[in-house]
Every structure is written in structure tokens, then in C-alpha cells.
Amino acid sequence: MTLHSSEQRIVGVSSKLSNILRNVLKRDAVASTARAYEHVYGRDEAGSFEQRKTEYKRLTNQYYDLATDLYEYGWGRSFHFAPRAPNESFPASLARHEQYLADRLGLRPGMRVADLGCGVAGPLCEIARFSGATIVGVNNNAYQLERARKLSEEAGLDHLAEFLKCDFMHMDAPDDSFDAAYAIEATVHAPTKVGCYAEVFRVLKPGGCFAAYEYSLTSRFDPNNPRHRQIKSDVESGGALPDIPFANQIDDALRQVGFELLETRDLAENPGPGIPWYHPLVGSRFSFAGFRSSQVGRMATRGALRLLEALCVVPRGTVRVTGILDLCASGMVASGRLGIFTPMYFLYARKPR
Ligand SMILES: C[S@@+](CC[C@H](N)C(=O)[O-])C[C@H]1O[C@@H](n2cnc3c(N)ncnc32)[C@H](O)[C@@H]1O
């Protein structure tokens, strides 16, 4: 897999379907990258957990090389879910979910804060703007970082945004160097929770806090239920996730590395009146706003890409990539309806002084 040089790439917003996957990988590398990814994350690879963990860096990078344009096209610049109130717009709900972390961490001007797995900096921009803190986006994916730099510049936030290209399991940062840290639906890619949290603990200043939205299985998940297991596997295969843990495993890992737990809870449990987190992936016949992410919208996108692939406008293999993402989307919807999984297990922990 070889990346184009940055000069060769067109760093424009991936809002045009004809631009999907045209700027990240060499044209003939899309199909082979998707095949290599699927080789490990195939639907029936029951024995591949160890391989997912040992090769997490390559697999996650391959996944985000393939998925980033489609995420931006279908979802926006914040690659996460959010609780949503009855009359709240989807973008407003995403921003509120991001601001909640900033608020809980007490972020303010002068603080230096790590955003682990920053994506293309949608949340980073919102949180920097909201809090005035300097946010350091940590990400291991070169294409996403290029988008992140471009988008934070366009937002006029380059004075509050820094970026660090590294693996969050081994951060290129000194001990005790951040005032706070947060992660939004990113540390689920870590091969071990203990390894990941130990690294966050290392880079935080004593007294510094870590807040995150983690993926977790809920108490309704039954490991002996084949349907539950299949849904878990679909979400993992379609999302480059090594092994989604139960909530208590997350709490245990935080304690094990020395964090003091201030709060952990599933924000999707007993949410009150509102729109379920997985709703954008289902869609409504009456809403055009979220059409692209809805089931019908995704089918329409796939049909259009099939045509564009046949006409050689987008690279060969593009439709195959939509199949990977669709597996994740349908697994997410099924898991949300059954209440066996949450993408918003909120954790708030402190490194003791
Ligand atoms: C689902 S995306 C979430 C992105 C961002 N937090 C957001 O909400 O928009 C997961 C992110 O984690 C990053 N990531 C995954 N594993 C990583 C690792 N080992 N080191 C650094 N970044 C990683 C991916 O590149 C991607 O940007």
C-alpha cells in the first residue's frame, strides 16, 4: 500500500461521490487493501482475535484509508454517535456530545489537552472553539491528519490545534505533559485497554483527568446467544475493532493502571424521550437531512458508486469498501435495537496527585 505524496492529493471536502477514494491510496491499491483487510476481519474468522490485536496498527490504518472519505460523505467531520433530544438537529447533538467532555474536564484557555484518535478533527475544532484550550490531535493515520490540518486551518483554529502522528499505545510525548486528555469512540481500537490507559496515565500531569466515550457491551449481551455474537462480530469486522469489551472490563482496566474513577455510566441507558443513537443509520422517510447515512441513502450511494466504478471514475474496490462499512452499520442498528451494545460508555477518571 503506497500513499500518494501530499502534493498529488486534492485535499478538498469529500462531499462529491466522484472524489471518494481518489486521493488517499494509489488507484490500484484500493481493491487489494480492502481484500487484505477482509482477510483478517472476514465474517467467519472466529480464531482471528489474536491477529487483530497483533496487527492492530496496520489494520486500523488500512480501514481508515478506505473508510475516511465515505465517513465524511455520509456522516460529516465528527465520526461518532450522540444522544439526541426530540427537536435537536443531528449536528447540534454531535456538538453537544463533544462539549460535554470539555465541560466535564473543565477545559479552559492555557490548558494543553490530548485528543486520542482525533479523526479529521471535527470534535477537536468544536472543543478548541468551545473551551479555548490547546488541543493536540493524536492520530496514526496520515490521510486523516492531512484532512485534520486542512480543516482546522479552514476553521481558523490553527493557533489552538496541534497534531501528533503516532500510535496512542506509544505516544511520542513526555511523561506528565498534558493537563487533560479525552477520546471519542477511538480507544476501542486499542489492542489492550490496560496498555492504552497506562499510556494516557503516563502522559497526564498528576491531578489531570481523562474523559472518554468508549464502545462497550451492556449487561444485556449474552455471550451464549449466537445472534448476539454474530452482531458483535459484524460491528467489529465492519469497524476494525479487535474485541469490544464489557463495561466492567473498562472500569477494571482504568483502576489497574492507577486511575481514580470519578464516574462511569452508559449515556444510552434510560435516555428519556429522544432519538436513539443508531437512528441516523436507519433514517426516516420524512427527513432529507440525514439521508446519506440512512439505510436507503447508503443503498443509493452504493448504486451510484457501482456505476462510477464501472465507468472507472472511482477506483476498483470502492463498492467493496461500502460493503465493509454497511456490515458495521447494520450490526450497530441491530445491537442498538437489542440494547446489547453502547457507543457512549462515558468514563471520567483522574490521575492521583
Ligand atoms: C471512529 S474514529 C473517531 C475519530 C474522532 N474521535 C471523532 O470522533 O471524529 C477513530 C479514530 O481513532 C484513530 N486511531 C485508531 N487507532 C489508533 C491508534 N492506535 N493510534 C492513534 N490513533 C488511532 C483512527 O485513526 C481514527 O481517527
Ligand as a Chemical Component Dictionary entry (heavy atoms), coordinates in Angstrom:
data_LIG
# 
_chem_comp.id                   LIG 
_chem_comp.type                 NON-POLYMER 
_chem_comp.pdbx_formal_charge   0 
_chem_comp.three_letter_code    LIG 
# 
loop_
_chem_comp_atom.comp_id 
_chem_comp_atom.atom_id 
_chem_comp_atom.alt_atom_id 
_chem_comp_atom.type_symbol 
_chem_comp_atom.charge 
_chem_comp_atom.model_Cartn_x 
_chem_comp_atom.model_Cartn_y 
_chem_comp_atom.model_Cartn_z 
_chem_comp_atom.pdbx_ordinal 
LIG C1  C1  C 0  -14.140 6.310  14.937 1  
LIG S1  S1  S 1  -12.756 7.334  14.633 2  
LIG C2  C2  C 0  -13.154 8.650  15.774 3  
LIG C3  C3  C 0  -12.446 9.915  15.390 4  
LIG C4  C4  C 0  -12.751 11.135 16.259 5  
LIG N1  N1  N 0  -12.522 10.879 17.658 6  
LIG C5  C5  C 0  -14.156 11.608 16.015 7  
LIG O1  O1  O 0  -14.998 11.370 16.899 8  
LIG O2  O2  O -1 -14.394 12.200 14.969 9  
LIG C6  C6  C 0  -11.368 6.525  15.438 10 
LIG C7  C7  C 0  -10.055 7.271  15.314 11 
LIG O3  O3  O 0  -9.048  6.625  16.096 12 
LIG C8  C8  C 0  -7.819  6.637  15.376 13 
LIG N2  N2  N 0  -6.986  5.541  15.880 14 
LIG C9  C9  C 0  -7.312  4.236  15.933 15 
LIG N3  N3  N 0  -6.301  3.521  16.457 16 
LIG C10 C10 C 0  -5.301  4.403  16.741 17 
LIG C11 C11 C 0  -4.007  4.271  17.323 18 
LIG N4  N4  N 0  -3.531  3.075  17.698 19 
LIG N5  N5  N 0  -3.276  5.374  17.488 20 
LIG C12 C12 C 0  -3.736  6.591  17.111 21 
LIG N6  N6  N 0  -4.958  6.780  16.550 22 
LIG C13 C13 C 0  -5.748  5.692  16.371 23 
LIG C14 C14 C 0  -8.252  6.454  13.937 24 
LIG O4  O4  O 0  -7.235  6.799  13.027 25 
LIG C15 C15 C 0  -9.473  7.369  13.907 26 
LIG O5  O5  O 0  -9.064  8.675  13.706 27 
# 
loop_
_chem_comp_bond.comp_id 
_chem_comp_bond.atom_id_1 
_chem_comp_bond.atom_id_2 
_chem_comp_bond.value_order 
_chem_comp_bond.pdbx_ordinal 
LIG C1  S1  SING 1  
LIG S1  C2  SING 2  
LIG S1  C6  SING 3  
LIG C2  C3  SING 4  
LIG C3  C4  SING 5  
LIG C4  N1  SING 6  
LIG C4  C5  SING 7  
LIG C5  O1  DOUB 8  
LIG C5  O2  SING 9  
LIG C6  C7  SING 10 
LIG C7  O3  SING 11 
LIG C7  C15 SING 12 
LIG O3  C8  SING 13 
LIG C8  N2  SING 14 
LIG C8  C14 SING 15 
LIG N2  C9  SING 16 
LIG N2  C13 SING 17 
LIG C9  N3  DOUB 18 
LIG N3  C10 SING 19 
LIG C10 C11 SING 20 
LIG C10 C13 DOUB 21 
LIG C11 N4  SING 22 
LIG C11 N5  DOUB 23 
LIG N5  C12 SING 24 
LIG C12 N6  DOUB 25 
LIG N6  C13 SING 26 
LIG C14 O4  SING 27 
LIG C14 C15 SING 28 
LIG C15 O5  SING 29 
# 
